[in-house]
Amino acid sequence: MRVGFIGLGTMGKNAAANIRRKGFDLVVYDIRPEAAAPLVAMGATVADSPAKVLAAVDVVVTMVFGPKEVEQVLRGPGGFLSGNPKGKVWIDMTTSSPFLMRDLAAEFEAAGGQAVDAPVTGSVDAAIRGDMPMFVGGTDAVIEKVRPVIEAMGQLRKVGAYGNGYVAKLVNNQLWKIHAAAIGEAMVTAKLAGLDPLTWWEVMKGGAADSFVLSHDVPSIFAGHYDPSFPIRLCLKDLGLIKELMDRVGTTATLTDATHERFREAGRRYGDGAGEMTVCKVIEDNAGIDLRVPGDWQNPWEVKHPG
């Protein structure tokens, strides 16, 4: 099975590397040609358009910034639909709009291809290790066909029909962002009331307040870098998609709206390239305190592949 990968950003380059490690012939493309260099060193080849990637492979994976970018990959000049999707399988891992993506998948399938959505959760360290959970939507037959490719990158979690993967990813990120914003308020309150931040963190883990965000992301606050591997601009993009989804289905968004505003404030203060957990720094700075904790806190982007 020949595999293509389009979108070699922080997560994509590591997911593509894990596909190559499993021995698949790999063809890659990114709008930044230099992004392909580490994969070329691993034996991948480079194509100069999405259509040329598609022509060279059996399965193509996309993991780009958002809806506009994935639409460009499909419909734009040199996109999939300018070539021949017949007999090809497209796995999209982008955090995107389920409404747009169902339309794009229908176009790809009308041209003879098959589509799977597989957005991911976890952090860059999970992408490096190859164990990131993936919300996979599509028919059982096509998912089984590409299971080896998906499992080269992470853990396959079926969510039903195509498009449900995007829904699962958005509501996953909804809870993630709300909890990230709430953690800042809790940490600052605890410290102002006399509870040491490291002690607070240790006793919270394993209790009712625990979560992936608390266990995995709080050390980035202690270290003072707030995890730039996932910048505020991605948080704001995701929160915009979450709001679109909630508006479309007609549900209340009070907590999500408050969280969205907190992330906007973080972007205004620290820039949209600042790390996601600067949403907590807003509260920290408002209170005039420092949540830094000395220690050898491992940066998630510095984790090594276990192989």
C-alpha positions in Angstrom: 0.0 0.0 0.0 1.5 3.3 -1.1 0.6 6.3 1.2 0.6 10.0 0.6 0.7 12.7 3.3 -0.3 16.3 2.9 0.4 18.8 5.7 3.7 18.5 7.5 3.1 20.8 10.5 3.8 20.0 14.1 1.5 17.0 14.2 1.5 16.0 10.6 5.2 15.6 10.2 5.3 13.2 13.2 2.3 11.2 12.0 3.9 10.9 8.5 7.2 9.8 10.1 5.3 6.9 11.9 3.8 5.8 8.6 7.2 5.6 7.1 8.6 3.8 10.1 6.0 1.0 9.4 7.6 0.5 6.0 5.0 2.1 3.8 6.2 3.8 0.6 5.5 7.5 1.4 4.9 10.5 -0.9 4.6 13.9 0.8 3.6 17.5 0.1 3.5 20.7 2.0 3.2 24.3 0.9 6.6 24.8 2.6 9.0 22.6 0.6 11.5 22.6 3.4 9.1 20.8 5.7 9.6 17.6 3.7 13.3 17.4 4.4 13.2 15.1 7.5 10.9 12.7 5.8 13.0 12.6 2.6 15.9 11.6 4.9 13.7 8.7 6.0 13.1 7.6 2.4 10.0 9.5 1.5 9.6 11.2 -1.9 8.1 14.6 -2.6 5.4 15.7 -5.0 4.7 19.3 -6.0 0.9 19.2 -5.7 -1.9 17.4 -3.9 -3.1 15.9 -7.2 0.4 14.5 -7.9 0.5 12.9 -4.4 -2.9 11.3 -5.1 -1.8 10.0 -8.5 1.2 8.3 -6.9 -0.5 6.5 -4.0 -3.4 4.2 -2.9 -4.2 6.1 0.3 -3.7 9.8 0.9 -3.8 11.5 4.4 -4.4 15.2 4.9 -3.7 17.1 8.1 -3.8 20.9 7.4 -4.7 24.0 9.3 -8.5 24.1 8.9 -11.5 24.1 6.6 -10.2 26.6 4.0 -7.0 24.7 3.6 -8.5 21.3 3.2 -11.0 22.7 0.7 -8.1 24.0 -1.3 -6.4 20.6 -1.2 -9.6 19.1 -2.8 -11.0 21.8 -5.0 -8.1 24.2 -5.7 -5.6 24.3 -8.6 -3.6 21.1 -8.4 -6.1 19.6 -5.9 -7.5 16.2 -5.8 -10.5 16.9 -8.1 -8.1 18.1 -10.8 -6.8 14.6 -10.9 -8.4 11.2 -10.7 -9.6 10.0 -7.3 -11.0 6.7 -8.7 -10.0 3.8 -6.4 -8.2 6.0 -3.9 -8.9 6.4 -0.2 -8.7 9.8 1.4 -8.1 10.0 5.2 -8.6 13.5 6.6 -7.2 14.3 10.0 -7.8 18.0 10.0 -9.9 19.6 12.8 -12.7 21.0 10.5 -16.3 21.6 9.9 -18.4 18.4 9.7 -20.8 20.3 7.4 -18.2 21.3 4.8 -16.3 18.0 5.1 -19.4 15.9 4.4 -19.8 17.9 1.2 -16.2 17.5 0.2 -16.2 13.8 0.9 -19.3 13.4 -1.3 -17.5 15.1 -4.1 -14.5 12.9 -3.7 -16.7 9.8 -3.6 -18.7 11.0 -6.7 -15.3 11.0 -8.5 -14.7 7.4 -7.6 -12.8 7.6 -4.3 -13.6 6.7 -0.7 -13.3 8.9 2.3 -12.6 8.5 6.0 -12.4 11.2 8.7 -9.9 10.6 11.5 -9.2 13.8 13.5 -6.9 13.2 16.4 -6.6 14.1 20.1 -3.7 14.2 22.4 -0.6 16.4 22.1 2.5 16.4 20.0 4.2 13.8 22.2 1.4 11.4 21.3 2.0 12.1 17.6 5.7 11.5 18.1 5.1 8.2 19.9 2.4 7.1 17.4 -0.3 6.5 20.1 -2.6 9.5 19.6 -6.3 8.6 19.8 -8.0 9.0 16.4 -11.8 9.6 16.0 -12.5 7.6 12.9 -15.7 7.9 10.8 -16.7 6.0 7.7 -18.0 2.7 6.5 -16.6 -0.4 8.1 -15.3 -1.7 4.8 -13.2 1.3 4.0 -11.9 1.7 7.6 -10.7 -1.9 7.6 -9.0 -1.3 4.2 -6.9 1.5 5.7 -6.6 0.2 9.3 -2.9 -0.5 9.0 -2.2 3.2 8.0 -4.4 4.6 10.8 -2.8 2.3 13.4 0.7 3.3 12.2 -0.2 6.8 13.5 -2.4 6.1 16.6 -5.3 4.4 18.3 -8.4 3.8 16.1 -11.6 4.8 17.8 -14.7 4.2 15.6 -17.4 6.9 15.9 -19.8 5.8 13.1 -20.6 7.5 9.8 -18.2 9.8 8.0 -18.3 13.3 9.6 -18.8 12.0 13.1 -15.0 12.1 13.6 -15.1 15.9 13.2 -18.0 16.2 15.6 -16.1 14.0 18.2 -13.0 16.1 17.8 -14.8 19.4 18.2 -16.7 18.5 21.4 -13.4 16.9 22.7 -11.7 20.2 22.1 -14.7 22.1 23.6 -14.1 20.3 27.0 -10.4 20.6 26.7 -10.5 24.4 26.2 -13.1 25.0 28.9 -11.0 22.9 31.4 -7.7 24.7 30.3 -9.4 28.1 31.1 -10.8 26.8 34.4 -7.4 25.5 35.5 -5.9 29.0 35.5 -8.6 30.2 37.8 -8.2 27.2 40.2 -4.4 27.4 40.3 -4.4 31.2 41.0 -7.1 30.8 43.7 -5.2 28.0 45.4 -1.9 29.9 45.5 -3.5 33.1 46.8 -5.2 31.1 49.5 -1.8 29.6 50.6 -1.7 26.3 48.7 1.6 25.6 47.0 1.1 25.1 43.2 3.1 21.9 43.0 1.2 20.5 46.0 -2.1 21.6 44.5 -1.2 19.8 41.2 -0.2 16.6 42.9 -3.3 16.3 45.1 -5.7 17.2 42.2 -4.5 14.3 40.1 -6.5 11.1 40.4 -9.5 13.0 42.0 -12.7 14.3 40.6 -11.0 17.3 39.1 -8.4 15.3 37.1 -8.2 15.3 33.3 -5.7 15.0 30.5 -5.3 18.8 30.5 -4.5 18.9 34.2 -2.1 15.9 34.2 -0.4 16.7 30.9 -0.5 20.5 30.4 0.0 22.0 33.9 3.8 21.4 33.7 3.9 23.8 30.8 2.7 26.5 33.2 5.3 25.4 35.8 8.0 25.6 33.1 6.8 29.0 32.0 6.5 28.2 28.2 2.7 27.4 28.2 3.2 24.8 25.4 3.9 26.7 22.2 3.5 23.4 20.2 -0.2 24.2 20.2 -0.5 28.0 19.7 -3.4 30.3 20.5 -4.3 30.7 16.8 -5.2 27.0 16.6 -7.2 27.3 19.8 -9.2 30.2 18.4 -9.7 28.4 15.1 -11.1 25.3 16.9 -13.3 27.4 19.2 -14.8 29.2 16.2 -15.6 25.8 14.6 -17.1 24.6 18.0 -19.3 27.7 18.0 -20.4 27.1 14.5 -21.4 23.5 15.4 -23.3 24.7 18.4 -25.1 27.4 16.5 -26.1 24.9 13.8 -27.5 22.4 16.2 -29.1 25.1 18.3 -27.7 24.5 21.8 -26.6 26.8 24.6 -23.0 27.9 24.6 -22.6 29.9 27.8 -19.4 28.2 29.1 -17.9 27.8 25.6 -18.5 31.5 24.8 -16.8 32.6 28.0 -13.9 30.3 27.3 -13.6 31.7 23.7 -13.4 35.2 25.1 -10.7 34.1 27.6 -8.6 32.7 24.7 -9.2 35.9 22.6 -7.8 37.9 25.6 -4.8 35.6 25.7 -4.2 36.2 22.0 -4.5 40.0 22.4 -2.1 40.0 25.3 0.5 37.5 24.2 0.1 37.1 20.5 -1.6 34.3 18.6 1.6 32.3 18.4 1.8 32.0 22.2 1.2 28.6 23.8 -2.3 27.4 24.5 -1.9 27.5 28.3 -1.3 31.3 28.2 -5.1 31.2 28.7 -4.1 30.6 32.4 -1.4 33.3 32.3 -4.1 35.8 31.8 -5.4 35.0 35.3 -1.9 34.7 36.7 -0.9 38.1 35.5 -4.2 39.7 36.6 -3.4 38.5 40.1 0.2 39.6 40.0 1.6 36.2 40.9 4.0 33.7 39.4 3.1 30.0 39.0 6.6 28.9 38.0 7.8 25.7 39.8 11.5 24.7 39.5 12.0 21.3 38.1 13.1 19.3 35.1 9.8 19.6 33.2 10.0 17.6 29.9 8.8 19.6 26.9 6.2 17.5 24.9 7.8 18.3 21.6 11.1 16.8 22.8 9.7 13.4 23.5 11.5 10.7 21.5 9.9 8.0 19.4 10.1 4.7 21.3 11.7 3.0 18.4 
